[in-house]
Amino acid sequence: MSETSTVTGKPINSPAQVLFASLIGTTIEFFDFYIYATAAVLVFPPLFFPKSDPASATLASLATFAIAFVARPIGSALFGHFGDRVGRKTTLVAALLTMGVSTVTIGLLPTYATIGLAAPLLLAICRFGQGLGLGGEWGGAALLAVENAPPGFKARFGMFPQLGAPLGFIIANGLFLILTQALTLDQFKAWGWRLPFIASTVLVGVGLWVRLKLTETPAFGSAL
């Protein structure tokens, strides 16, 4: 069963459900975060910026990567604010959707050769969305784990969201390694780089399925 019940009959989240939900969310978010980092070096400079100056294109691509580090504290404050008012579950779902929509949109964006300066502008907007989503996810997932932890297990439960960063890094770079080995260079630059971004749809779907089955944390419920 995905849920257990208190003595009053009110459903609560099981430990396995809480740990999996907090881990998979941060794993997905960091997977999305890191595939952008990889693509920003490998393919974004010639695809989304003018080719006349390769060095400037690379610097501009890395600048869009840095946008998320500005957005992350904003996302933390924004989702933290609403997390205390509308609930942990709702804001975690919103954070996951923010990251997922931003990431999949990147995988579908037309390039500079197609729409000109609108391409890097849209890329920057999507990157800002990724930063917002990750900023809201990390703190929210830690709250989800700690507030559902049984007595004496708060620190151990709080460890699981932090594992999402290395897991996301391994999955993201492993997928790019497989693609660069399986495809030719031209295929990878033409469409192969888009696959990890579009594949995020599946991962986000799994994360949403898990999170929508959660109930609110006991701490938030008692504060209502």
N, C-alpha and C positions, 0 to 999 in steps of 0.2 A: 504494500500500500504506500502511496506517496504522502499520505498524511496520517498523523495520529490524532488522538483526541484527549482533551483535558478531562478532569473529573466532572466538569460541567457540561461535557458533550460538545464544546466548541472546538472545531478542528484547529490543529496547530501543525507547523511544518516539522517533518521528521529530520533528524540530524543529517542523514544521507542526502535528502532533498536540498537542505540548506547549503551543505558543502558543495554539492554539484552545481547548484544555481549560482553561487558566488564565484566558483572557479571558472565555469564555462563562460560567464559574462565577461570577466576580465580577459580571459584567453582570446575570445572573439575580438574584443576591443583592441587588444595589443596586436593581434594578427592583422587587423585592418590598419593599425598605426604603422606597423613595420613593413607591410607590403608597399605602402606609399614611400617609405624611406628608401627601399631598394629601387623602386621604379624611378624615384627622383634623381638617382645617380645613373641608372642604366639607360632609360629611354625618354624621360620627360624633356631633357634639354633640347634635343632636335625635333621633338614632336609638338611641343607646346610653346616654344619660343623661337624667335627669328634665328635662322641658321647662319646669318652673316657674321656673327661673332660667337663662336662656340664657347669661349670662356665666359662671356656675359650670360649666355644661355644657361650654363651650368650653375653660375652664381644665382641667377634668378630662380632656377628650379629649387636650389637649396634654400632660398629665401621663402618660397612657399612651404617648404617642409618646416621651417621655423615658425610659421604662423600658428601652428597647433600648440606650440609651447606658450604663446600668448593667450590662446583661447582656453587652455586647460584650467587655469585658476578661475577664469570667468565661469566656465562650466561647473566647477566645484561649488562656487558661491551660488550660482543660479539653481542648480539641481538640489543643492543642500537646503536652500531656502524653501523650495516647494516640497522637498522630502519631509520637512518638519510640519508641513501644512496639509498636504494631500496624501501623504503616505510613502513608505519606502518602495513598495511594490510598483506603484504608478510611476514614480520618478525613475526607477531602474528600467522599466519597460520603455519609457520615453528616451532615456539615455542610449539604450541599445538601438532603438529605432533611428535616433539622430545619427549615430555612427554608421549604421547599416545603410541608410538612404544615401548618406554622403559618399560612402565607399563605392556602392554600386553605381552611383551617378558618375564617379570618376572613370569607372570601367566603360562607360557608354559615351563619354565626352568626345565630340569631334576635335580634331587637332587644329593647330595654327594654320596649316595649309588650307583648311576648309573654311574656318570662320574668323581667322585673323586674331586680333587682340582679345576678342571675346573668349578665346580658348584659355589663355593663362588666367584671365579674370575669373572664369567659372571654376577653374582648378583651385584657385586661391580660396574661393568661397566654400568649396567642398572640403578643403583642408581645414578651414576654420570650423566647419561642422564636425569634422573628426575630432578636433581638439575639444570642442564643447562636450561631445559624447563621452570621450575618455575621462575628462575632468569630473563629469557627473557620475560615471560608472565606478571609478575606483573607490571613492569615499562611500558611495551608496552600498557597494558590495561588501565593504568592510563592516558597515553598520548592520547589514542583513545577517552576516555571519555572527558577529559578536552579540547582537540583540537576541538571536535565537539560540545562543550557546547555553548548555546546561551549566549549573554552578561548577566552578573550578576548571572550565574548558574554554573560557573566553579568548585567551591568548592563542590557544591551539586552533580554534575556529577562525580567529582573525588572520591566521597564517595563510589560509587557502586563497583569498583574493590576490595575495602577493605572488602566488605561483603562476598567475595568468601571464605576467610579463615574460618570464623565460619560456613558457610553453608557446605563447604567441610568436616569440622570436624564432624558435626552432621550427614551428610549422610554416611560418611565412618564408623563411630563407630556404627551408627544405623544398617547398613548392616551387620557388623560383629556380632552384638548382635542377629539379626534375624537368622543368620547362625548357631551360637553356640546354639541357642534354638531349631532350626529345625532339626539339624543333631546330630548324636552321635559324641562322641569325636574322635573315630577312623575315621569316615567319614570326619569330619572336617579336621583332620590332613592329611588324604590321598588325598583328592581332594577339599574339601569344601573351603579351604582358597584361592584356585585359582580363584574362581568365581568372587570376586570383581575386580581382576586384568583384567580378560578377559571381564567382563562387561563394563570396561572402553572403549572398542571398540565402544559401542553404544553412550556413552556420548561424546566421541571425534568426532564421526560422526555428532552428532547434533551441536556441537561447530563449526566444519568445515563448515557445511551447513550455519550456521548463518554468519560466518566470510567471507565466499567467496562471500556473497551478499553485503558486504560493499563496499563503495567507499573510496578512500583515504581521509584523513582529510584535511579540508581547509588550515590548517597551512602548511602541507607538500606540498600540491598542489601549494600554492603561492610561495614556496621556490624553485620550479623547474625552 
